[in-house]
Amino acid sequence: MSNLNDKPRASCDVDAQNFENTFEGFEKYIEEIGARRVSAKELLTPHNREVATDLGYEWLLPERNLWINLVPLIDIFEIIRDAVDAPITVRNWWRPADYNDRVGGAKASDHITAHSFDCDFRTHDHRRVAEKIVKEMQDKRRDLQISLGLGGYTIHIGALSPKGKRSWTYDSYVP
């Protein structure tokens, strides 16, 4: 995945069950699915370390049956990261229900099923580049049921959600 003409995959042939359900196993999995510009550490580090520690989580690592949900998200993210060509912080991929509740996430959040993650950008202009790309993908790749939540410096990207394609803005959104 390197430009807008590339197509995010809905799935891949890499079976997560062939990897240990550990940080190291997940690292090997994302390498095998072809992730180039996002790390296991970025994806698994709790955004709210205090809440995670209080709940007993070192990493936010879902069961392996949810790992496949990351495939289209990685592809979308890598297209965005190549286009923005600046640092982007990935946070909040999978969130267990108790953690999600404590950080104020929606009860039926796509984070609970590992169908989404949030990205933070350094500037509104970088976020606008990502917004444009994801909106184009929403129109062109209806099969991925892409969701997009827009904040000032943050976007929520979802794919293959049981809730389908949708878009919204947060109070911090700057057009």
Secondary structure by P-SEA (a helix, b strand, c coil): cccccbbbbcccccccccccccaaaaaaaaaaacccccccccccccccaaaaaaaccccccccccccccaaaaaaaaaaaaaaaccbbbbccccccaaaaaaacccccccccccccbbbbbccaaaaaaaaaaaaaaaaacccccbbbbbcccbbbbbccccccccccccccccc
